[in-house]
């Protein structure tokens, strides 16, 4: 594939375009990473002139870009590359106008619309001759990719009718994060961790995606989706797959995705009979948010105990939790090693001080890696304390991390799908999630409520304490 020269964004007035895509494209332009003469065509419903659109985009970039203030010269070049087509996405006029605007060369269509419009846009693009199977045209489809297994399959089938798999880029921005990409480098670029990375040495794994913000202005979207569809089916399961997968044959897109797929296939199903392995809850005041139904049962928090049925992981639980309006913003993976088999310090009455070692891969914020282990406190007696060896990206690399969308947009422009989700993996992840959604739909009991700024509902603590374990604190500076 050659570099794409045109990017068409459906949903140009949407939250995602404003917060993520425009700042990412602007920063790529600052870095000189976009192909020369890249054209960006925004498609949206609001009427207006292209100048108004450009003005609005500038305001977004000025608010959300990681580099501020904006560089006027770069911005002017960026703005000059933006064209606009307005209209309803289910009406032919939009696609006729779009076709006239498009330059020659390879194109990317970015579907940054609400998910119910994905099939509508795809069908229309196809009917207007804008999707040619086997060509270099690419389509980026945002998440959630489907609402459940059946709808994800239907959307995949529609995509496959119009496009080859190599033309479909199912985006999951977690995969573009530097710290998430580093999971594989950390595991397979060092020889000291991998021998320990299995059931013989690891007691359990925790994967946390805690957010301190609420649903912001996305009430309608969020209420229709909830935490499982919003971040677990995609982000958390992708992270789990990177932590749990076997070494791929190579770092090529399909080899990496094959190895991840095996993990999705090995997830032990959670059905109604495993209800105790899943917790859901809603933050206090959620039902009063704009766009949310007053009797909504959409969860904003979940905690799950996931088992991976493979030789490597048999008996090692992966505890996942995600939620809005929690005490801290904290996304991390913690690998909890087994306790020592025998304590030698009984005479010194020090055995209660020995905490198992924990390796924390900190995805964000304060990106880095910390190993917590015990050390002897200097002195005459045996006393130990948990200490930390810490690597932070800020201190080590001394340059800001680029945003995940920058990396993923660039990969798609270059035609590299390694960091995008493949059809089989998406469906397999839905096969795992859908029975949980069904069980929740069928369960009419009331939803636990948790306080804003807390670390989640009591039920989440029960989930791990039943197994004699506890969640790590959400605070970035917490010990093991
Ligand atoms: C998005 C979800 O995919 O990820 C949001 O739709 C969530 O609800 C966001 O806030 C979290 O992304 P990040 O990069 O801030 O962890």
Boltz pocket constraint, residues with backbone or C-beta under 6 A from the ligand:
constraints:
  - pocket:
      binder: B
      contacts: [[A, 211], [A, 214], [A, 230], [A, 231], [A, 331]]
      max_distance: 6.0
